[in-house]
Amino acid sequence: MTENQVSTPSRDGLFGPFLFARGSDGTTTRLAALIVAPEGAKVPELRAMGRDLVTPEKLATLFGRSYWRFDFGLPAIPNANYSFGNETYHVCAEMASDLHIGFVSCNGQEDGDLDRPLEERNALWSDLADQHEKRPFSLLLHGGDQIYADGVWQCHPEIIAWNKARRRQKLATAFSDEMRDAVLKFYLDYYLTIYDQPQISHMLARVPSLMMWDDHDIFDGWGSHKKWFQGAAVARGMFACAREAFCLMQLGTSADGRPDGLSDGLPDTEPDCLPDMVLDRSGKSLAWKVDFPGMTVIAPDLRSERTPEVIMGDHGWRDIAPALESIPEGNRILLMSSVPVIGPRLSLVEFFLYMMPSAQKYEDDLRDQWQSRWHRREWCRFLELLERIANDHDHEITIVSGEIHVATRGTFETMGKTIHQLVASGISHTAPPKAFARALGLLAWIGDHPLPERPTKLKPLPDRKGVYCAARNYLTLTRKGKNWDAKWHLEGIGWTPDLKV
């Protein structure tokens, strides 16, 4: 990234604009821009195409900052723009013809994330910006772990003490107002710290984003821990704070609620507070669907209702099938599953962990996956749903996923159709050892076919030998006419050849 591409850091305490996609009808591309400003400060003007003044809506005022959203439309042309204050941002708002889309995930790491030099941490963000200069992206998909918020366990002495306490004390501890304020402030501050890094803020201001969270946006393994742990008031309160921060910083909407003692720790959300893209108007699940000309992006929420036995929950399952059924005929479906739908056989690993109590601390990592023996029935149900949608309607389905810190791909063969899965993970997370990738490759070689005569298979990236590539990476998707291609940028290796999907 060149110097003139770097966004100015937050000005006078201002953060943003952070741009979110809201869909397109081929004539107008609908957008939302989030601005965070000091409480009481005058917010600069935002104008669409340099002329149409946009009136903002205040979403929240928290910890001395106000969160403002500007809803506006741009003409669906390649060189649209909007201005905020004295700066103009160019947006490729063309969505009806040829299309260029980026996909990223795992934007951080568990330990020492902010200790790394930004040039090293965000090297692939800089490369992504260079690609945007050469051929603008119309959309940037974020597939989970947009932040690594595991440091939340150190945000307040009472949280530190709770995390070290025994089970009985954990269950007896209430989630105090002091805890709540510390936790919510931590999440919001962390989002702003990450989003304001110049290599990232440059892209977030110029390319509309669609985001879905995963566990590290809450804390490691949320949803796959023991039921008693997730049912504890403190854990539920922390989740509710993470949800409120997610709504503001990844959906650009108000969560409109506080933990209020409900049995599940979550308030109902007023329907008017949620963008139309969110399927469940109560907000128990935050899955969403956004339509564009010839394409629909849909993201199930795999965290809000997750338990050790369930991935999507009642609200998620209630809404996902009707949402898929309602997609305009002929649209390409990009399904963003934060956890890969096609993966290696994990039952053998889980069996060995069961036999080795000292290794059972890794159980929640395996339970995160669709392929866990605990989720096998639900995994089959999800595959059968995708199969029905692909074959009963005129849809091609492409799954994009992150979460596992390596790059790979897979296929699901069903009744003459191929559903491709593309995994890109992570853009900032340090690559795992190559031995880890080889071990996963062995599991992939053993194979797992949950539906008779409709095989799922993991495959190497184009021109690569191993099934998993242990390098930081991101993915691009390109539509030319009716043809779609995908390719990965692998750090230290370069671009893969185009893959037709």
C-alpha positions in Angstrom: 0.0 0.0 0.0 1.4 3.4 -0.9 1.4 6.4 1.4 -1.4 8.2 -0.4 -3.6 5.1 0.1 -3.3 5.2 3.9 -6.4 6.7 5.6 -5.7 9.4 8.1 -6.1 8.0 11.7 -9.1 9.0 13.7 -9.4 12.8 13.4 -10.2 14.7 16.6 -11.5 11.5 18.1 -13.6 10.5 15.0 -13.5 6.9 13.8 -14.8 5.9 10.4 -16.5 5.9 8.0 -17.0 2.2 8.1 -19.1 1.2 5.1 -21.8 -1.6 5.1 -23.7 -3.1 2.2 -27.5 -3.2 2.3 -28.2 -4.6 -1.2 -28.7 -3.3 -4.7 -31.5 -3.5 -7.4 -29.1 -2.7 -10.2 -30.0 0.9 -10.3 -29.2 2.0 -6.7 -26.8 0.4 -4.3 -27.9 0.9 -0.7 -25.3 1.6 1.9 -24.8 2.5 5.6 -21.8 4.3 7.0 -20.9 4.1 10.7 -19.2 7.0 12.3 -18.0 7.1 16.0 -17.5 10.5 17.5 -16.8 12.0 20.9 -20.1 12.5 22.8 -21.5 16.0 22.0 -19.1 16.6 19.1 -20.4 18.0 15.8 -20.3 15.2 13.2 -19.1 16.3 9.7 -21.5 16.2 6.8 -21.8 13.1 4.6 -23.0 13.7 1.1 -23.8 11.1 -1.6 -22.2 11.9 -5.0 -21.0 15.2 -3.6 -24.4 16.8 -3.4 -27.1 14.8 -1.5 -26.9 15.6 2.2 -27.5 12.6 4.4 -29.1 12.9 7.9 -27.5 10.5 10.4 -29.3 8.5 13.0 -27.7 8.1 16.5 -27.5 4.5 17.4 -26.0 4.8 20.9 -24.0 6.9 23.3 -21.6 4.8 25.3 -18.5 5.6 27.4 -18.1 9.1 26.0 -18.7 8.2 22.4 -21.7 8.5 20.1 -22.3 6.0 17.3 -24.0 7.5 14.2 -25.3 5.7 11.1 -25.8 7.4 7.7 -28.2 5.4 5.4 -27.9 6.4 1.8 -27.9 5.1 -1.8 -25.4 5.5 -4.6 -26.0 5.0 -8.3 -25.0 1.5 -9.3 -22.0 2.7 -11.4 -18.3 1.8 -11.1 -17.2 5.3 -10.1 -19.7 6.3 -7.5 -18.6 8.3 -4.5 -19.5 9.9 -1.2 -17.9 12.5 0.9 -17.4 12.8 4.6 -16.1 16.1 5.9 -13.3 17.1 3.5 -12.5 13.7 2.2 -14.1 11.9 -0.8 -14.3 8.1 -1.0 -14.8 6.3 -4.3 -17.0 3.3 -4.3 -17.4 0.7 -7.1 -21.2 0.5 -6.7 -21.8 -1.5 -9.9 -23.5 -4.7 -9.0 -25.3 -5.9 -12.1 -22.6 -6.8 -14.5 -19.0 -8.0 -14.0 -18.2 -8.2 -10.3 -15.2 -8.4 -8.0 -15.6 -9.6 -4.4 -13.1 -10.0 -1.6 -13.4 -12.5 1.3 -11.4 -12.3 4.5 -11.6 -14.0 8.0 -9.6 -14.4 11.2 -8.4 -10.8 11.5 -6.1 -11.2 14.5 -4.7 -13.9 16.8 -5.3 -15.1 20.3 -2.1 -13.8 21.9 0.0 -10.7 21.3 -2.2 -9.5 18.4 -1.6 -5.8 19.1 2.1 -6.3 19.8 3.0 -7.0 16.2 4.2 -4.1 13.9 1.2 -3.0 11.9 3.1 -3.5 8.6 3.6 -7.2 9.4 0.2 -7.8 11.0 -1.7 -6.2 8.1 0.6 -7.1 5.2 -2.3 -8.9 3.4 -4.7 -6.0 4.1 -2.1 -3.8 2.3 -2.0 -6.3 -0.6 -5.8 -6.3 -0.7 -5.8 -2.5 -1.0 -3.3 -2.8 -3.9 -5.6 -5.2 -5.6 -8.5 -2.8 -5.1 -6.5 -0.1 -6.8 -6.0 -2.3 -9.8 -9.5 -3.7 -10.0 -12.0 -2.3 -7.5 -13.9 -4.6 -5.2 -17.7 -4.0 -5.1 -18.1 -6.0 -1.9 -15.9 -7.3 1.0 -17.2 -10.3 2.9 -15.9 -10.9 6.5 -16.4 -14.5 7.5 -15.8 -14.4 11.2 -13.3 -13.5 13.9 -13.2 -9.9 12.8 -11.6 -9.2 16.1 -9.9 -11.5 18.6 -11.5 -10.4 21.9 -10.0 -13.1 24.1 -8.4 -10.4 26.2 -11.8 -9.6 27.6 -10.9 -12.0 30.4 -8.4 -9.4 31.7 -10.6 -6.4 31.4 -11.7 -6.1 35.1 -10.6 -7.6 38.4 -14.0 -9.3 39.0 -13.9 -10.9 35.5 -10.3 -12.2 36.2 -11.5 -13.6 39.6 -14.5 -15.2 38.1 -12.5 -16.9 35.4 -10.2 -18.4 38.1 -13.1 -19.5 40.4 -14.4 -23.0 40.9 -17.7 -24.1 39.3 -19.9 -23.5 42.4 -18.6 -19.9 42.8 -19.0 -19.2 39.1 -22.6 -20.2 39.2 -23.3 -18.1 42.3 -21.8 -14.9 40.9 -24.0 -12.2 39.5 -23.0 -10.1 36.4 -22.6 -6.7 38.1 -23.0 -3.3 36.4 -19.3 -2.8 36.9 -18.5 -6.0 35.1 -20.9 -5.1 32.3 -19.4 -1.7 31.7 -15.9 -3.0 31.7 -16.7 -5.9 29.3 -18.8 -3.7 26.8 -16.2 -1.0 26.9 -13.5 -3.5 26.1 -15.3 -4.9 23.1 -16.1 -1.5 21.7 -12.6 -0.1 22.3 -11.1 -3.2 20.7 -13.2 -2.9 17.5 -12.2 0.7 17.1 -8.5 -0.2 17.7 -8.6 -2.8 14.9 -10.9 -0.9 12.5 -8.8 2.3 12.9 -5.5 0.6 11.8 -4.7 2.4 8.5 -4.4 -0.6 6.3 -7.9 -1.8 7.5 -9.7 1.5 7.7 -8.7 2.3 4.1 -10.7 -0.7 2.9 -13.6 -0.3 5.3 -14.2 3.2 4.1 -14.2 2.4 0.4 -15.6 -1.2 0.0 -19.0 -2.0 1.4 -18.7 -4.8 3.9 -21.0 -7.7 5.0 -19.9 -9.4 8.2 -20.9 -12.4 10.3 -19.3 -13.2 13.7 -17.6 -16.3 15.0 -16.3 -17.3 18.5 -13.4 -14.9 18.9 -15.7 -12.0 18.3 -17.1 -13.1 21.7 -14.3 -15.3 23.2 -12.7 -18.5 22.2 -15.1 -21.4 21.9 -18.3 -19.6 22.7 -21.1 -22.0 22.3 -19.0 -25.2 22.6 -18.2 -24.9 26.3 -20.0 -26.9 29.0 -23.7 -26.0 29.4 -23.3 -25.0 33.0 -20.5 -22.5 32.0 -22.5 -20.9 29.3 -25.6 -20.8 31.5 -23.7 -18.9 34.2 -24.9 -15.3 34.7 -21.4 -13.8 34.0 -20.8 -15.8 30.8 -24.3 -14.9 29.5 -23.7 -11.3 30.4 -20.4 -11.2 28.6 -22.1 -12.7 25.5 -24.8 -10.1 25.6 -22.1 -7.4 25.7 -20.3 -9.0 22.7 -23.7 -9.1 20.9 -24.3 -5.4 21.5 -20.8 -4.6 20.2 -21.4 -6.9 17.2 -24.6 -5.2 16.3 -23.0 -1.8 16.4 -19.7 -2.6 14.8 -20.5 -5.4 12.3 -24.1 -4.8 11.5 -24.2 -1.1 11.9 -27.3 -1.2 14.0 -28.4 -0.7 17.6 -28.8 -3.8 19.8 -31.5 -1.8 21.8 -31.1 -3.6 25.0 -29.1 -4.6 28.1 -28.8 -7.9 29.9 -32.0 -7.8 32.0 -32.2 -11.1 33.9 -34.0 -13.1 31.2 -33.2 -16.8 31.4 -31.1 -16.7 28.3 -29.4 -13.5 29.2 -30.6 -11.7 26.0 -33.1 -9.0 25.6 -35.6 -9.0 22.8 -34.6 -6.6 20.1 -37.2 -4.2 18.7 -37.7 -5.1 15.0 -37.4 -1.5 13.9 -33.8 -1.4 15.3 -32.6 -4.3 13.1 -31.8 -3.7 9.4 -34.1 -5.5 7.0 -31.4 -8.0 6.1 -31.7 -9.7 9.5 -34.0 -12.7 9.3 -35.1 -13.1 12.9 -36.9 -9.9 13.9 -36.6 -10.7 17.6 -32.8 -10.8 17.2 -32.3 -14.1 19.0 -30.5 -15.2 15.8 -28.6 -12.5 13.8 -28.5 -14.4 10.5 -29.0 -12.2 7.4 -29.7 -12.3 3.7 -28.8 -9.5 1.2 -29.9 -9.5 -2.5 -27.9 -8.1 -5.4 -28.6 -8.5 -9.2 -27.9 -12.1 -10.0 -26.5 -12.9 -6.6 -27.6 -13.3 -3.0 -25.3 -13.4 0.0 -26.7 -15.2 3.0 -25.0 -15.9 6.4 -26.4 -18.2 9.1 -25.6 -17.2 12.6 -23.6 -20.1 14.1 -23.0 -18.5 17.5 -26.0 -16.8 19.0 -28.0 -20.0 19.8 -25.1 -22.5 19.8 -24.8 -25.0 22.6 -22.5 -28.1 22.9 -25.2 -30.1 21.1 -26.7 -27.5 18.7 -25.1 -25.2 16.1 -28.0 -23.0 14.8 -30.8 -23.3 17.3 -34.6 -22.9 16.9 -34.7 -19.4 15.5 -31.8 -20.0 13.1 -33.4 -23.2 11.7 -36.8 -21.6 11.5 -35.6 -18.8 9.3 -32.8 -20.3 7.1 -35.0 -22.5 4.8 -37.6 -19.8 4.0 -34.8 -17.4 3.4 -33.1 -19.7 0.9 -36.5 -20.5 -0.7 -37.2 -16.8 -1.3 -34.0 -16.1 -3.2 -34.8 -14.9 -6.8 -34.6 -17.7 -9.3 -31.3 -17.9 -11.1 -29.3 -16.0 -8.4 -26.0 -17.3 -7.5 -26.0 -18.1 -3.7 -22.9 -17.1 -1.7 -23.4 -18.8 1.6 -21.1 -17.6 4.3 -20.7 -20.3 6.9 -18.2 -19.1 9.5 -17.3 -22.7 10.3 -16.6 -24.8 7.2 -19.5 -27.0 6.1 -17.2 -29.5 4.3 -14.4 -30.7 6.5 -12.3 -33.7 7.7 -13.5 -36.7 9.7 -13.3 -35.7 13.3 -14.9 -38.7 15.1 -11.5 -40.5 15.3 -9.9 -37.4 16.9 -12.8 -37.0 19.4 -12.5 -40.7 20.2 -8.8 -40.4 21.1 -9.5 -37.2 23.2 -12.2 -39.2 25.1 -9.5 -41.8 25.9 -7.0 -39.1 27.0 -8.4 -36.9 29.7 -5.3 -34.7 29.7 -6.2 -33.7 26.1 -9.9 -33.0 26.6 -9.2 -29.3 26.9 -9.3 -29.3 23.1 -12.8 -30.8 23.0 -14.5 -27.4 22.6 -12.3 -26.7 19.5 -13.6 -29.9 17.9 -17.2 -29.3 18.9 -17.0 -26.0 17.0 -17.1 -27.9 13.8 -20.0 -29.2 11.8 -18.2 -32.5 11.5 -18.1 -33.2 15.2 -19.9 -36.4 16.2 -22.0 -34.2 18.5 -23.4 -32.3 15.5 -23.5 -35.0 12.8 -27.3 -35.2 12.6 -27.5 -31.4 12.3 -24.7 -31.4 9.7 -26.6 -33.9 7.6 -29.7 -31.8 7.9 -27.8 -28.7 6.7 -26.3 -30.6 3.7 -29.8 -31.9 2.8 -31.2 -28.4 2.9 -28.5 -27.1 0.5 -29.0 -30.1 -1.7 -32.8 -29.4 -1.9 -32.2 -25.7 -2.7 -29.6 -26.5 -5.4 -31.8 -29.0 -7.1 -35.3 -27.7 -6.7 -34.4 -24.2 -7.8 -32.2 -22.7 -10.5 -29.4 -21.9 -8.1 -25.6 -22.4 -8.1 -24.4 -22.4 -4.5 -20.9 -21.5 -3.3 -19.9 -21.7 0.3 -17.3 -19.4 1.7 -15.8 -20.1 5.2 -12.9 -19.2 7.5 -12.1 -20.2 11.1 -9.4 -22.9 10.6 -6.4 -20.6 9.9 -5.5 -22.4 6.6 -6.7 -22.3 3.0 -8.5 -25.2 1.4 -11.5 -26.1 -0.7 -14.1 -28.8 -1.0 -17.0 -30.1 -3.0 -20.4 -31.6 -2.3 -21.7 -33.7 -5.2 -25.4 -33.9 -5.4 -27.7 -35.1 -8.2 -25.4 -33.9 -10.9 -24.6 -30.5 -9.3 -21.4 -29.5 -7.5 -21.5 -27.2 -4.5 -18.1 -25.7 -4.0 -16.7 -24.6 -0.6 -13.9 -22.1 -0.5 -12.0 -21.6 2.8 -9.8 -18.5 3.3 -8.4 -18.1 6.8 -6.8 -16.0 8.0 -5.9 -12.6 6.7 -4.0 -11.6 9.9 -3.8 -14.8 12.0 -0.3 -16.3 12.1 -0.2 -19.5 9.9 0.0 -22.7 11.8 2.9 -25.1 11.5 3.0 -27.1 8.3 2.8 -30.3 10.4 -0.7 -29.1 11.5 -1.7 -28.8 7.8 -0.4 -32.3 7.0 -2.3 -33.8 10.0 -5.5 -32.2 8.8 -4.7 -33.5 5.3 -4.5 -37.1 6.7 -8.0 -36.7 8.2 -9.2 -35.4 4.9 -7.7 -38.4 3.1 -9.6 -40.8 5.4 -12.7 -39.0 4.2 -16.2 -38.6 5.6 -19.4 -39.0 3.6 -22.4 -38.2 5.8 -25.0 -38.6 3.0 -25.0 -41.9 1.1 -23.9 -41.6 -2.5 -23.5 -37.8 -2.2 -19.9 -37.4 -1.3 -18.2 -34.4 0.3 -14.5 -34.1 -0.5 -11.7 -31.8 0.4 -9.2 -30.9 -2.4 -6.0 -29.0 -2.8 -6.1 -25.5 -4.1 -5.3 -25.2 -7.8 -1.6 -26.1 -8.4 -1.0 -27.0 -4.8 -0.3 -30.5 -3.5 -1.5 -30.6 0.1 -5.2 -30.3 0.9 -4.5 -27.6 3.4 -2.1 -24.7 2.8 -0.5 -23.2 5.9 -0.1 -19.6 4.9 -2.0 -16.4 5.6 -4.4 -15.8 2.8 -7.5 -14.1 1.4 -9.9 -15.0 -1.4 -11.3 -13.2 -4.4 -14.4 -14.1 -6.4 -15.0 -12.8 -9.9 -18.1 -12.8 -12.0 -17.7 -12.3 -15.7 -21.1 -12.7 -17.5 -22.5 -15.8 -16.0 -19.1 -17.4 -15.1 -17.6 -17.3 -11.6 -14.0 -17.8 -10.7 -12.2 -17.9 -7.4 -8.5 -17.5 -6.5 -6.5 -17.3 -3.3 -3.6 -15.0 -2.5 -1.2 -17.0 -0.3 1.4 -15.0 1.7 4.9 -15.8 0.5 3.6 -18.0 -2.3 1.4 -15.7 -4.5 -1.8 -16.2 -6.4 -3.4 -19.6 -7.2 -4.7 -20.1 -10.8 -8.4 -19.3 -11.3 -10.8 -22.0 -10.2 -14.1 -22.1 -11.9 -17.0 -22.4 -9.5 
